[in-house]
Amino acid sequence: MYYKKRPELISFVEETYKAYRALAERYDHISTELQNANNTIASVFPDRVPFMDEEDDDGSLRTHRKLPEGFKTNIPKPPLKDLKSVVTTATKKFNNKKITNAAATSKVPKSGLSRKEALEEVDKLQKEILSLQTVKEYVKSSYDNSIAKYWETDEKIKELQEKVSVLQDELGEGIVIEDDEARRLMAEAALKSCQET
């Protein structure tokens, strides 16, 4: 048969089947989890969320679920006090604590330098920063130029490989470069590249 001569088709079908089974298992797992979550929510809030029956495959909803007479839900009661004042008080305490912590950590340690020495140090550091920024710009420019040259060289290689491929197809044979000649050409190209940089 045709597929016996093409083992890659058999392996493709097997891989596709395995992927399908894994997807189906994940779907079943997620579907079950969602159903359980919906049932839990519906049992906690029977008047707000319609209950999904597990046997209902069509997704029809029951209006509510009957709970046993002695069953008490574990829903906390809202506080009787004014909730806004409780939240506002807690927020004020939290913000005061944050301000106190920020003030304690923002103290700058004294350098022990006189005003004149500190100004000289600031001037020296600013000059060093300016020098480093100049070096950074030069390195970035050099990097950008190197990247541009890299892509230009890559495109040229692709063009030349395409020409070689076309010519070899015309001739019907491939020509291989000797190892010694290849080493010589690579060394010349490396030296030329080093001299340019």
C-alpha positions as CSV (number, residue, x, y, z in Angstrom):
1,M,0.0,0.0,0.0
2,Y,1.0,3.6,-0.5
3,Y,1.3,4.5,3.2
4,K,3.7,1.6,3.8
5,K,6.2,3.3,1.4
6,R,5.8,6.6,3.3
7,P,6.6,6.1,7.0
8,E,6.5,9.8,7.6
9,L,2.8,9.8,6.8
10,I,2.3,7.1,9.5
11,S,4.3,9.1,12.0
12,F,2.4,12.3,11.1
13,V,-0.9,10.6,11.7
14,E,0.3,9.1,15.0
15,E,1.6,12.5,16.2
16,T,-1.7,14.1,15.2
17,Y,-3.7,11.5,17.0
18,K,-1.6,11.9,20.2
19,A,-2.0,15.7,20.0
20,Y,-5.8,15.3,19.5
21,R,-6.1,12.9,22.5
22,A,-4.0,15.3,24.7
23,L,-6.2,18.2,23.7
24,A,-9.4,16.2,24.3
25,E,-8.1,15.1,27.8
26,R,-7.3,18.7,28.6
27,Y,-10.7,19.8,27.5
28,D,-12.4,17.1,29.6
29,H,-10.4,18.2,32.6
30,I,-11.1,21.9,32.2
31,S,-14.8,21.2,31.5
32,T,-15.1,19.1,34.7
33,E,-13.3,21.8,36.7
34,L,-15.6,24.6,35.4
35,Q,-18.6,22.4,36.1
36,N,-17.5,21.9,39.7
37,A,-16.7,25.6,40.2
38,N,-20.2,26.5,38.8
39,N,-21.9,24.0,41.1
40,T,-20.0,25.3,44.1
41,I,-20.9,28.9,43.3
42,A,-24.5,27.9,42.7
43,S,-24.7,26.1,46.0
44,V,-23.2,29.1,47.9
45,F,-25.4,31.7,46.1
46,P,-28.5,29.7,45.0
47,D,-30.6,32.9,44.5
48,R,-28.0,34.6,42.3
49,V,-26.5,31.9,40.1
50,P,-28.5,29.3,38.3
51,F,-27.4,25.7,39.1
52,M,-26.0,23.5,36.3
53,D,-27.1,19.9,36.6
54,E,-24.2,17.6,35.8
55,E,-26.5,15.3,33.7
56,D,-27.6,18.2,31.5
57,D,-25.5,18.0,28.4
58,D,-27.4,20.6,26.5
59,G,-26.6,23.3,29.1
60,S,-30.2,23.9,30.3
61,L,-30.3,25.6,33.6
62,R,-32.4,24.9,36.7
63,T,-33.7,27.9,38.5
64,H,-32.4,26.9,41.9
65,R,-31.3,24.0,44.0
66,K,-33.2,22.8,47.1
67,L,-31.1,22.7,50.2
68,P,-31.8,20.4,53.1
69,E,-33.8,22.1,55.9
70,G,-31.0,21.9,58.5
71,F,-28.4,23.1,56.0
72,K,-26.8,26.5,56.8
73,T,-24.6,28.2,54.3
74,N,-21.3,29.6,55.6
75,I,-21.8,33.1,54.2
76,P,-20.4,35.9,56.5
77,K,-22.8,38.6,57.5
78,P,-22.0,42.2,56.5
79,P,-20.7,44.4,59.4
80,L,-23.2,46.4,61.2
81,K,-20.9,49.4,61.7
82,D,-20.3,52.0,59.0
83,L,-18.0,50.2,56.7
84,K,-16.6,53.4,55.1
85,S,-15.3,54.7,58.4
86,V,-13.5,51.4,59.1
87,V,-11.8,51.4,55.7
88,T,-10.9,55.1,56.0
89,T,-9.3,54.6,59.4
90,A,-7.3,51.6,58.3
91,T,-6.1,53.5,55.1
92,K,-5.0,56.5,57.2
93,K,-3.0,54.2,59.5
94,F,-1.4,52.4,56.6
95,N,-0.4,55.7,54.8
96,N,1.1,57.2,58.0
97,K,3.2,54.0,58.5
98,K,4.4,54.3,54.8
99,I,5.3,58.0,55.3
100,T,7.2,57.2,58.5
101,N,9.1,54.3,56.8
102,A,9.9,56.4,53.8
103,A,11.3,59.3,55.9
104,A,13.5,56.8,57.9
105,T,15.0,55.3,54.7
106,S,15.4,58.5,52.7
107,K,18.0,60.1,55.0
108,V,21.2,60.6,53.0
109,P,24.3,59.6,54.9
110,K,26.8,62.5,55.3
111,S,29.9,62.2,53.1
112,G,32.1,63.9,55.6
113,L,33.3,66.4,53.0
114,S,33.4,70.2,53.3
115,R,31.2,72.2,50.9
116,K,34.2,73.1,48.7
117,E,35.3,69.4,48.5
118,A,31.8,68.2,47.8
119,L,31.4,70.8,44.9
120,E,34.8,69.6,43.5
121,E,33.7,66.0,43.8
122,V,30.4,66.7,42.0
123,D,32.3,68.6,39.3
124,K,34.7,65.7,38.9
125,L,31.9,63.1,38.8
126,Q,29.9,65.1,36.2
127,K,33.0,65.3,33.9
128,E,33.5,61.6,34.3
129,I,29.8,61.0,33.4
130,L,30.2,63.2,30.3
131,S,33.3,61.3,29.3
132,L,31.6,57.9,29.7
133,Q,28.5,59.1,27.8
134,T,30.7,60.1,24.9
135,V,32.4,56.6,25.0
136,K,28.9,55.1,25.2
137,E,27.7,57.0,22.1
138,Y,30.9,56.0,20.1
139,V,30.5,52.3,21.1
140,K,26.8,52.4,20.1
141,S,27.6,54.0,16.8
142,S,30.3,51.4,16.2
143,Y,27.9,48.7,17.2
144,D,25.2,50.0,14.8
145,N,27.7,50.2,11.9
146,S,28.9,46.6,12.7
147,I,25.3,45.3,12.7
148,A,24.6,47.1,9.4
149,K,27.8,45.6,7.9
150,Y,26.8,42.1,9.2
151,W,23.4,42.2,7.5
152,E,24.9,43.6,4.3
153,T,27.5,40.8,4.3
154,D,24.8,38.2,5.0
155,E,22.7,39.5,2.0
156,K,25.8,39.3,-0.2
157,I,26.5,35.8,0.9
158,K,22.9,34.8,0.1
159,E,23.1,36.4,-3.4
160,L,26.4,34.6,-4.2
161,Q,25.1,31.3,-2.9
162,E,22.1,31.7,-5.2
163,K,24.4,32.4,-8.2
164,V,26.5,29.3,-7.3
165,S,23.4,27.2,-7.0
166,V,22.0,28.4,-10.4
167,L,25.4,27.8,-12.1
168,Q,25.8,24.3,-10.6
169,D,22.2,23.5,-11.7
170,E,23.1,24.5,-15.3
171,L,26.3,22.5,-15.2
172,G,24.7,19.5,-13.5
173,E,27.6,19.2,-11.1
174,G,29.0,20.8,-7.9
175,I,32.5,22.1,-7.5
176,V,34.1,21.9,-4.0
177,I,36.9,24.2,-2.8
178,E,40.1,22.5,-1.6
179,D,40.7,22.6,2.1
180,D,44.0,24.5,1.8
181,E,42.5,27.1,-0.5
182,A,39.5,27.5,1.8
183,R,41.8,28.1,4.8
184,R,43.8,30.7,2.8
185,L,40.6,32.5,1.7
186,M,39.3,32.5,5.3
187,A,42.5,33.9,6.7
188,E,42.6,36.6,4.0
189,A,39.1,37.6,4.8
190,A,39.7,37.6,8.6
191,L,42.9,39.8,8.1
192,K,41.0,42.2,5.9
193,S,38.1,42.5,8.4
194,C,40.5,43.1,11.3
195,Q,42.4,45.9,9.3
196,E,39.0,47.6,8.5
197,T,38.2,47.8,12.2
